[in-house]
Amino acid sequence: QVQLVESGGGLVQAGGSLRLSCAASGRTFTSYAMAWFRQAPGKEREVVSQINRFGYSTDYADSVKGRFTISRDNAKSTVYLQMNNLKPEDTAVYYCAAGYYRGSYDAWGQGTQVTVSS
């Protein structure tokens, strides 16, 4: 199974930017669709963005459209989430996920905390 390690979280003021990275190892990266999820305290985990195996198809939660961009570098086995114009409601633990089919994920990273102060 693929192993996933996220990085890039932190504390940022509202309106700021962060870029999350998720490095994959263990299996052929292009076998997997990738996604970013997040979970805020007291809330269920929600999908933020997804990208297909070769990066030409993406989708976003309505709450982040126009502010977040998902991308992947298959040569580096890494998926990214560029987050701009961050809002306090974006505060959550962000998780990277991998699966053979978009929408069905069975490998997860450990998560990285993003905190946006007002």
N, C-alpha and C positions, 0 to 999 in steps of 0.2 A: 504494500500500500504506500501511497505517496505520503511524505512527511512535509508539514507546512510550518513555517516560522515567520510570524509577523514582526514588523518593527516600524518605528516612525511616529508612534503616538506621543502625546504630551499635553501640556497645558498651553492654551492659546487664548487671546482675547477675541471677543466677538468681532467678526469682520476679517479675521486673520485666515491663514492657510496652513495646511499640513499635507504631507504626502506619506501615505502608508505604503509599505512594501511587504510582500509575502514571497519568501523564497521557498521553492519546492525542491524536494530531493527524493530519490528512491525509485521513481518510475518515469517513463517518458512523459514529459510535461505536456506535449501536444496531444496526449490521449485524453486530456481533461478539459472540460468546461470549468470556469472558475467564477467565484462570487465573493462578494463582501457582504457580511451580515453585521448587525449591531444589536446590542442589548443594553437598554438603559435600566437603572435600578427600578425594580417593581414592575417592569414591563416584559413582554414576551420578545424573544429574538425575532428580528425582522430583516428581510433581505433589503440591501441597499442598492446593489448593482450586480449585474452578471455580464459575462463575456464568453463568447464561444471559443472553440479550441484554437482558431487561427486569428482571432481578434477582430473580425470584420462585422460582428454582430454584438451589440450591447443593449442593455436596458437598465432603467433606473427607477427607483421609487419616486413617486411624485414629489415627495418632500425634499429631494436632493437634485432634481432635474435642473440643469442650468448652472449648478454650483459644483457638482462632483463629476469627475471623469475617471472611468476605469480604463486601464490599458494593460497590455502584457508584452513582455519581451521573451519570446520563446527560446532565443539563444542563451538567455540568462536564467531561464526557468523561474521567472519572477512575474508577479502580477502587482499592479500598482493601483492606488486610489488617490487621485489628486483631489483635495477638498479645499475649495475656496469659499470666501464669504461665510465662514463658519458662524453658526448661531448657538446659543446656549442649549437649545433643544437637540443639538447634534451630540451632546455629551453622552457617551456610552462606551462600553467595551466593544471594539471592532474585531470581528473574526474573519479570517480567510477560510474559504471552503473549496473543495475540489470534488468533481464527480464526472462520470462518463457521459452523463446527459445533463444539459442545462435544466435546472429546476430540481435535480435529484443529486444531493451531495452527501458523501459518506466519509469524507476526510476533512478534519478541522484543525486549525491552528489553535494555539493557546490563548490568543486574544491580546489586544493592545489597547490600553486606556486612552481615550481622547476626552479631554475636559475643556469646555469652552466657557470662559468667564464673561459675564456681562459688564 
